[in-house]
Amino acid sequence: VGLRIEQEQAAIDRAQYGSFAQHPLLSAADYGLTYHDTAAARGIYTFCNCPGGFVVNASSEADGLLVNGMSLAARDSGRANAAVVVQVMPERDFGAGPLDGMAYQEKLERAAFALGGGGHCLPVMAVESFLCGAAADGLSRSTACTAAKREADLRTLFPAEIYQGICAALRHWQHQLPGFLDQAVLAAVESRTSAPLRILRGEDHVSLNCAGLYPAGEGAGYAGGIVSSAVDGMRAALAVLARYDRAHIPATAE
């Protein structure tokens, strides 16, 4: 779980392409960054990088709030964004029950909703304010966010260990990828990088307790992103085809 960071795409292009930045044959540069917080024994990484993209409100409940990102084919918004997320674990950050991970997500999303003022405004904060309390206005910065926004103190959203891990990772990545924090704004909350619950299925891809249901993709707990979800979806489709082929029944019969 964590936040979404949005920064200047030109800075990412310079860091990744060097003197070739802005070359007409090159698309907006992307990145994938990792950091290990040794003190807390947690992995921290960027996820779902959207070069030249947009930050979007991805809320699915009336009193919950979460963010996501997207890029159009042109990747020409002038801003990059990505999730910055910290590893969380059962019995350490939430309970060991099968639904405790979902309850943890729900708690974070309701807290983000409250930080945004209750109207599905995204709570945002300038990165230097988040890191060291500097007086910087995240709302005044150029942004490619499609949702309404509200200035908020995102440091209050997580326990100290998770907050400090995000700070350490951001500082590390600024050295690793100069410009990573240029004019950067953080938005809350990233809470659905992976499914907290897996819908069990058999070797034939059919649900163990619901005949005819083929759990697949990220939401069912079998993938971690767009490409892996697509691959798992293809496997589910092949399993459906194999079922009808074995039965010699036309697919339209059921």
C-alpha positions as CSV (number, residue, x, y, z in Angstrom):
1,V,0.0,0.0,0.0
2,G,1.1,3.6,-0.5
3,L,0.7,6.7,-2.6
4,R,0.9,7.8,-6.2
5,I,3.6,10.2,-7.3
6,E,3.3,12.5,-10.2
7,Q,6.4,14.3,-11.6
8,E,7.7,16.2,-14.6
9,Q,8.0,13.8,-17.6
10,A,10.8,15.9,-19.1
11,A,13.0,15.2,-16.0
12,I,12.4,11.5,-16.4
13,D,13.3,11.7,-20.1
14,R,16.6,13.5,-19.2
15,A,17.5,10.9,-16.6
16,Q,16.7,7.9,-18.8
17,Y,17.7,9.2,-22.3
18,G,20.5,11.7,-21.4
19,S,21.4,13.8,-24.5
20,F,18.8,11.9,-26.6
21,A,15.9,13.3,-24.5
22,Q,13.2,14.8,-26.7
23,H,14.4,13.0,-29.7
24,P,11.3,12.6,-32.0
25,L,11.8,8.9,-32.4
26,L,11.7,8.3,-28.6
27,S,8.5,7.9,-26.6
28,A,8.1,9.3,-23.1
29,A,10.5,7.4,-20.8
30,D,9.3,5.0,-18.2
31,Y,10.9,3.7,-15.0
32,G,10.6,0.8,-12.5
33,L,12.4,1.3,-9.1
34,T,12.9,-0.8,-6.0
35,Y,14.2,-0.2,-2.5
36,H,14.7,-2.5,0.5
37,D,14.1,-0.9,3.8
38,T,16.5,-2.9,5.9
39,A,15.5,-1.4,9.2
40,A,11.9,-2.4,8.8
41,A,12.5,-5.4,6.6
42,R,10.1,-4.2,3.9
43,G,10.3,-4.0,0.1
44,I,9.2,-0.7,-1.5
45,Y,8.8,-0.3,-5.2
46,T,7.1,1.7,-8.0
47,F,4.2,0.0,-9.7
48,C,2.0,0.8,-12.7
49,N,4.2,3.6,-14.1
50,C,2.3,5.8,-16.6
51,P,4.7,7.8,-18.8
52,G,3.0,11.0,-20.1
53,G,-0.1,9.9,-18.3
54,F,-2.8,10.9,-15.9
55,V,-3.6,10.4,-12.2
56,V,-7.2,9.2,-11.9
57,N,-9.8,8.7,-9.2
58,A,-10.5,4.9,-9.1
59,S,-12.9,4.8,-6.2
60,S,-15.5,2.1,-6.1
61,E,-17.4,2.9,-2.9
62,A,-19.4,5.8,-1.7
63,D,-17.2,6.5,1.4
64,G,-13.8,5.2,0.1
65,L,-11.2,6.8,-2.0
66,L,-8.3,5.4,-4.0
67,V,-6.1,6.5,-6.9
68,N,-4.7,4.9,-10.0
69,G,-2.9,6.0,-13.2
70,M,-3.3,5.7,-16.9
71,S,-1.5,6.7,-20.1
72,L,-3.1,7.3,-23.5
73,A,-1.3,6.0,-26.6
74,A,0.4,9.4,-27.3
75,R,1.9,9.6,-23.8
76,D,2.0,13.4,-24.2
77,S,0.5,14.8,-21.0
78,G,3.9,16.2,-19.9
79,R,3.6,14.4,-16.5
80,A,4.6,10.9,-15.4
81,N,3.1,9.1,-12.5
82,A,3.5,5.8,-10.7
83,A,2.4,4.1,-7.5
84,V,4.9,4.1,-4.7
85,V,4.0,1.1,-2.5
86,V,5.3,-0.6,0.6
87,Q,5.1,-4.3,1.4
88,V,2.5,-5.1,4.1
89,M,2.0,-8.5,5.8
90,P,-0.7,-10.5,7.7
91,E,-0.2,-10.6,11.5
92,R,2.2,-7.6,11.2
93,D,0.0,-4.9,9.7
94,F,-3.4,-6.6,9.9
95,G,-4.9,-9.8,11.1
96,A,-4.4,-13.3,9.8
97,G,-8.1,-13.9,9.0
98,P,-9.0,-14.5,5.3
99,L,-10.9,-11.1,5.1
100,D,-8.5,-9.0,7.2
101,G,-6.6,-7.8,4.2
102,M,-9.8,-6.5,2.6
103,A,-10.7,-4.8,5.9
104,Y,-7.2,-3.2,5.9
105,Q,-7.8,-1.8,2.4
106,E,-11.2,-0.5,3.4
107,K,-9.8,1.3,6.4
108,L,-7.1,3.1,4.3
109,E,-9.6,4.0,1.6
110,R,-12.0,5.5,4.2
111,A,-9.1,7.5,5.8
112,A,-8.1,8.8,2.4
113,F,-11.8,9.8,1.7
114,A,-11.8,11.8,5.0
115,L,-8.5,13.5,4.1
116,G,-10.0,14.6,0.8
117,G,-12.9,16.3,2.6
118,G,-15.5,13.6,2.0
119,G,-16.4,14.6,-1.6
120,H,-14.1,12.2,-3.5
121,C,-11.5,14.9,-3.9
122,L,-8.0,13.3,-4.0
123,P,-5.9,14.4,-1.0
124,V,-2.6,15.6,-2.4
125,M,0.7,17.0,-1.0
126,A,3.9,18.4,-2.5
127,V,6.7,15.8,-2.1
128,E,9.0,18.1,-0.2
129,S,6.3,18.8,2.3
130,F,5.8,15.1,2.7
131,L,9.5,14.5,3.2
132,C,10.5,17.3,5.5
133,G,7.5,19.5,6.2
134,A,8.5,22.3,3.8
135,A,6.0,24.9,3.0
136,A,5.1,23.9,-0.6
137,D,1.6,23.9,-2.2
138,G,0.8,20.8,-4.1
139,L,-2.3,22.3,-5.6
140,S,-0.4,25.1,-7.3
141,R,1.7,22.7,-9.4
142,S,1.1,21.8,-13.0
143,T,-0.6,18.4,-13.0
144,A,-2.2,15.9,-15.3
145,C,-4.7,14.7,-12.7
146,T,-8.2,14.3,-14.0
147,A,-9.9,14.4,-10.5
148,A,-10.7,17.1,-8.1
149,K,-7.9,17.6,-5.5
150,R,-7.5,18.9,-2.0
151,E,-4.4,19.8,-0.1
152,A,-3.9,17.4,2.9
153,D,-1.2,16.0,5.2
154,L,-0.6,12.5,3.8
155,R,1.9,11.8,6.5
156,T,-1.0,11.0,8.8
157,L,-2.4,8.2,6.6
158,F,0.1,5.4,7.5
159,P,1.9,4.2,10.6
160,A,5.4,5.7,11.2
161,E,7.2,2.6,9.8
162,I,5.4,2.7,6.4
163,Y,5.7,6.5,6.2
164,Q,9.4,6.5,6.9
165,G,10.0,3.7,4.4
166,I,8.3,5.7,1.7
167,C,10.5,8.7,2.5
168,A,13.7,6.6,2.4
169,A,12.7,5.1,-0.9
170,L,11.9,8.5,-2.5
171,R,15.2,10.0,-1.4
172,H,17.1,6.9,-2.7
173,W,15.3,7.1,-6.1
174,Q,16.1,10.8,-6.4
175,H,19.8,9.9,-6.3
176,Q,19.3,6.9,-8.6
177,L,17.2,8.8,-11.1
178,P,18.0,12.5,-10.9
179,G,14.8,14.6,-11.4
180,F,12.5,11.9,-10.0
181,L,11.2,14.4,-7.4
182,D,11.1,17.5,-9.7
183,Q,7.8,19.4,-9.1
184,A,6.4,16.1,-7.7
185,V,3.0,15.8,-6.1
186,L,1.8,12.8,-4.1
187,A,-1.9,11.6,-4.0
188,A,-3.6,9.1,-1.8
189,V,-4.2,6.3,-1.5
190,E,-2.8,3.3,-3.5
191,S,-4.4,0.3,-1.9
192,R,-5.1,-2.2,-4.6
193,T,-1.8,-3.2,-6.2
194,S,-2.7,-6.8,-5.6
195,A,-5.7,-8.8,-4.4
196,P,-5.8,-9.4,-0.6
197,L,-7.9,-12.6,-1.2
198,R,-7.6,-15.4,-3.7
199,I,-10.7,-17.2,-5.0
200,L,-9.5,-20.8,-5.1
201,R,-9.7,-22.8,-8.3
202,G,-8.7,-26.2,-9.5
203,E,-6.3,-27.3,-12.3
204,D,-9.1,-26.8,-14.8
205,H,-9.4,-23.1,-13.7
206,V,-12.9,-23.7,-12.3
207,S,-13.8,-22.4,-8.8
208,L,-13.6,-25.1,-6.2
209,N,-17.1,-24.3,-4.8
210,C,-19.0,-22.7,-7.6
211,A,-19.4,-24.8,-10.8
212,G,-19.0,-22.8,-14.0
213,L,-17.2,-19.9,-12.4
214,Y,-13.6,-19.3,-13.8
215,P,-11.8,-17.0,-11.3
216,A,-9.1,-15.1,-13.3
217,G,-6.9,-12.1,-13.3
218,E,-5.9,-9.6,-10.7
219,G,-9.1,-9.3,-8.8
220,A,-9.3,-13.1,-8.2
221,G,-5.8,-13.2,-6.8
222,Y,-4.0,-14.7,-9.8
223,A,-2.1,-11.8,-11.3
224,G,-0.2,-8.6,-10.5
225,G,-0.7,-6.2,-13.3
226,I,-2.2,-5.7,-16.8
227,V,0.0,-8.2,-18.7
228,S,-0.2,-11.0,-16.2
229,S,-3.9,-10.5,-15.9
230,A,-4.3,-10.7,-19.7
231,V,-2.2,-13.9,-19.7
232,D,-4.3,-15.5,-17.0
233,G,-7.4,-14.5,-18.8
234,M,-6.2,-16.3,-21.9
235,R,-5.6,-19.4,-19.8
236,A,-9.1,-19.2,-18.4
237,A,-10.5,-18.9,-22.0
238,L,-8.5,-21.9,-23.1
239,A,-9.8,-23.8,-20.2
240,V,-13.4,-23.0,-21.2
241,L,-12.6,-24.1,-24.8
242,A,-11.1,-27.3,-23.6
243,R,-14.1,-28.1,-21.5
244,Y,-16.5,-27.8,-24.4
245,D,-14.1,-29.7,-26.7
246,R,-14.0,-32.6,-24.2
247,A,-17.8,-32.7,-24.0
248,H,-18.2,-32.3,-27.8
249,I,-20.8,-29.6,-27.0
250,P,-21.1,-26.4,-29.0
251,A,-20.2,-23.4,-26.9
252,T,-23.7,-22.0,-27.6
253,A,-25.4,-24.9,-25.9
254,E,-25.1,-23.5,-22.4
